[in-house]
Amino acid sequence: MPPINSLETTPDAGDSATAPKAAAGMLADFVEVLLPGDDSWPSGRAVGVQSILALRLLEQRGKADFVKVAEAGSTKRRGSPS
């Protein structure tokens, strides 16, 4: 696992349209699509799955893929075709 200081911020991959806060929100939206939850089980977003996913993406795939996944998840949540 990379040193903690390299994971202190959400990457923006140099794209001003994808600020750290927006990227984190998009990743949470993606988790909501994958694990929506129901009356008897909380959603992945509600239990914070997006934070573990973010760490794994950064560790294994890097900043560029983090943003790609976050943006793809946001598109899916809006119902746009892939």
Steps between C-alpha positions, in 0.01 A plus 500: 500500500636848419599732782202676656622845398465408130129427557406812694306664218262386231676532165366725230729366223573855390146554376352813651150374415558205735597663828578274797160556662321427173707186438418370848130568442509325163664195656232493770236517224666203329491297821131587537434348156692183581362452852167685523374336818136451589264507799701238688856584390682835475650622174872477435516880506335513844759268652797669331605240244620783274790580733642147476440497125684834467801368692514183291464689172778740591726222621449260212405714199615856568343844480387485137293185549351638821348787303389270215312274741347793688380662177366170363304442818356847490386445141334170593319663791353766271373223275709593197612226264854372556 
